[in-house]
Structures are given as structure tokens and as C-alpha cells.
């Protein structure tokens, strides 16, 4: 029997409380280290901890368990990758800019501008697991297979792209060059494309579980895609990179921003 609306609401409330409970101690640590970018290291926990709560408390079926397994693999890979990448580098420049814009008193302001905001966003991204755990269609369908393949494929793309970028950054003289090989030949941000695929795949599986009444959970992949394209991803990273690295302007002209696509030929319009 599918959980009632009240049970779903209670599980959602608990999930949000868990995300906030992760945000608060991380914020306190960030004050002592003067590093608000610690939020990036727990971003995956803001999503995965509520997701696990839904599956466990609502008794998710095999579909929900597969979705949770994909989410756990995603979270482990991303958490390790971000921690290793940022270790010993201090506060990320993006957060330094936020700090500069919100002085004086950024330490207190960062509680809601960074940590609680990301906790709420992560909670919204976790909604496919809530919808799947509350769905009433227990039979695995073709849509579940498509969704699982999309999410798994996105996870693989994201991991390969991040590995290629890490290898490029370790190479001598990389600051004057542009990574335009491997997956980066076909997309300027293949890691973000892979990330988006993960959440669209999980959203598709959730709708398979609950039908059109579960369509509300598609707010998760929509939100993630908007964040990747317009907020913390493509737009933010590329707002002045052409000025700092002129070679990147040529890269922009020939390479798709997001969806992998064969590059334009030199001189093509």
C-alpha cells in the first residue's frame, strides 16, 4: 500500500530537518576556518541524507532502492572529488566574491545565504526519492530502465569528465591552454551535462513509480539544470574567462556549451 499524503509530508519534513542539521555544524566549522566553500563538500549530503530517510522510513521498493544506490554512488564520487580538489586551497574564489559583497557580518549572513540555502536546494533535489517511495506502481517498467540508464550514463560521463579535467590541471603550463580533448571536445561543460542526466534519469524513474501525480518531483532535475546552466555553473564560470584566457573565446565559438555535440569547423558560422 502506498504511503498516505500525511506520511509523505512527515517524511519530507524530516528530510528537510536532516539537511538543516547537516548545514548548521558545517557553518560553525566554516566560521573557524573562514571558508564558506565547505558547503560544497557537504552538498551531496544535503541530497543523499534526506533521500535515504525517505526510502528507509517509507519502505521504498526495489525501484526506490536502485535510485538510492545510484544517488549514494553519485554522492560518494562527488564528495571525494570536491574534497580532494579543494584540499589545502582555502576558500573558493566564488565564495570569496560572495563574502566581499556581503560585508560586514558575512559570517552570520553565510548561515542563510550559503548553508541554509543550499540545504533547502539539496532537499528539493532529493524529491525523486520521496516520490518514488510514495508511488503505488511497484512493477518495474521500461521507463524505469530508461531512467536508470540515463542516470547511470550521466554518472559515468560526469566522472570521466572530472577525471580528464583533473589530469589536465596537473599538467605543466595548463593555465595558458584550453582543455578541448576527450569529452571536452564536444562540450565545454560535459561534467555538468552528466550531472543533469543523473537527475533527469532519477526524475523519470520517480514519475514511473507515481504517474502524473508524481510530476511535482521533476522540480528536482529542473532546479539542478537551472543551477548548472544559470547560477553556479556555466554562466558563472564563463562570465569573464574570455578576458583572462583569450584562447577560450575560440573554444566557445566552436564548442557546445552543455549538450555534447560535434565541434564547429574553424571559420564556420
N, C-alpha and C positions, 0 to 999 in steps of 0.2 A: 504494500500500500504506500502511495506517495505521501510524503510529509504534508501536513496542513500549512496553510498560509501563516498561521501563528508560529509554528515550528520553524519555518523558513525565516521569518522575521527575527526570531530569537537567535537563530544560528548566525544571521547576518550581523546582528548587534554584537554578539560575542566575537565574531571575526574582526569587526572594527575595533573593539576593545583590545584585542590581541595586537593589532597593528599599532595602536597608540601606545600600548605597553612596551613595544619594541622601540618606538620613537623616543620616549622620554629618557631612558638611561643613555641612549646614544647621544641625545642632545647634551646631557650633562657631561659626558666624556668629551664632546666636541668643544665645550667651553674651556676645559682644562688644557686641551691641545690646540685651541684656536684653529680648528679645522672643521668647518661645516660640511666639507665634502665627504665626511664619514657617512653621510646619508646615502651616498652612492653604494657604499659597501653593504648596507643593510636593505637596499631597495628590493632585492629578490625576496628577503624575509618578509617585507611588508605584504607581499603577494602570497607567498607559499604558506606561511603560518595560518592565515585565515582559510586558505584553500584546504589545508589538512584538517582544520577544525570542522569544516562543512562535511567532508567525506566521512570523518570518524563519527561525528555527532548525529548525522542524518542517515548513517548506514548506506553509503553510496555503493552502487552495484559495480559490476566489472568495468563498465564504461567509465564511471567516475574514478575508479581506481587506476585505470590506464591513463586518464587525464592527469591525475595527481602524480603518477610516476613520471610522465613527461615534464610536468611542472617542477618536480624535485630535481630531475637531471638538469633542466634549464637553470634552476636556481643555483645548484652546486657549481656548475660551469661558470656562470656569470659572476657569482660571488668570489670564486677563486681568481678569475681573470681580473676583475676590477681591483681586488686587494693586492695582487702581485704587481699590477700595472702602476698603482698609486703608492706603493710602499716606499717610504723614505723621501717622497717628493713634496710633502707638505700639502697645503690646501690647493685644490684645483683652481686654475685661473678663472673658471666660470663662477665659482663661489667667491673668489676674491672680488670680482666685479660686483656681485650681489652685496657683499659686505660693504664695499665702498659706497654703494648707492643708498645704503640704509643705516648710515651713521648719523648721530651717535646711538648707542644702545643696540647694536646689531646682535649681541649675544642673546639678549632676551627676545628680540624680534625673530631671530632664527628659529625659535621654538615653533612658531606658526608659519613663518614664511618658507621654511625649509622642511623641518621634520614632521610636523603635524600635517602639512600639505601633502608631503609625499606619502605619509601613512594613509591618508584618505584616498589618494590616487591609486596606491597599491591595492587598497581594499576594493575599489571599483574594478581594477584589472582582474581580481580574483573571482569575479561574479560567475564566469562559466562553470566553475566547480560547484558553486552554490546552486545554479540552475540544473546542472546535471544530477546532483544529489537529490534534488527535489522533483526530478522528472518521473513520469509514470510509464515510460516506454523502455522496458528492460531489454528488449530484443536488439541485439547489435545489428545495425543496418549498413547499407552501402555508404551512406553519408558519414557514418562513424569511421569507416575505413578511409574515405577520402580525407576527413578531418584529421585523423591520426597521421596519415601520410604527409599532409600539408604541414602539420605541426612538427613532425619528426624531420621532414626535409628542411624546414626553416631552421630548426635547431642545428642541423648539420651545416647549413650554409653559414649561419652566424659563427659557429665555432671555427670553420675553415677560414672565413674572412678575418676574424680576430687573430688567428694564428699567423696568417700572411702579413697582417699589419704589424704584429709584434716582431716578426722576423725582419721586416723592412726597417723598423725603427732601431733595431740593434745594429744595422749595417752602418759602416762608417760613411759620413757625409750625406746622410739621408735628408738633412734639413733643406738642402738645395735641390732635392729631387721630388718627384711625384710618383706615388705607387700606382702604376697603371698596368700591372700584370696580374695573372690569376683572376680571381673573381672581380678584382678592382678594375680590370679592363672593361667590364661590361656594366658596372655600376659604381658610382662614386661612394656609395654607402651600402655595400652588399650585406654588411652585418646588421644594419637597421632593417633592410628588406627581410632578412631571415627572421629577425625578431618579430616583425609584423606578421609573418606567416605563421609563427608559433601560435599567436593569439587568435588569428582568424581560424586556424585549424581547430583549436580548443572551443572557440565560439560555435563553430559548425557542429561539433560533437554535442555541445550543450543543447542546441536547438533540436538536434536529432533526438535527444532524450525527452525534451519537454514540448516539442512542436512550436507552433507560433506563439503560444503563451509564454515561451521562454525567450522570445526575441529580445526582451529587455537586456539580456546578458551580453548582447552584441555591442553594448556601450563599452565593454572591455576592449575588443580589438579596435573599435573606432577611436577610443581615447588613446590607446597605445600608438596607433598610426599617426594621430594628430601630434602627439608629443614628439615622435621621432621625426616628423616632417617639419613641424612649425615651431616647436618650443625648445626642447633641449637637444635636438638632433641636427638635421640638415641645415636649417636656416641659421641657427646659432653658430655652428661650426664654420659656415661659409660666408658669414657676413663681411669679413674683412680679409679673408685668406688670399684673395686675388691680389691685394695690395702688398701683403707680406711675402707672397710667393708667386711671382708673375707666371711661372710655368703652369700654375694651377688654372689660370684663365683658359689656356689652351685645352687643358683637361676637361674643364667644364663645357667647353664648346663642342667636344666630340663624344662626351660620355654621359649616359643617362644618370640622372640624379639618384634614382631609387630603384626602379624595376630594372633588373638586368636586361640589357639589350645590346646588340652588336654596335660597336662604336662607329660614329660617322667617319667617313673618309676625310683626309686632310683637304680643306678647302670647300667641303660640301656645306650646303646651307639647308 
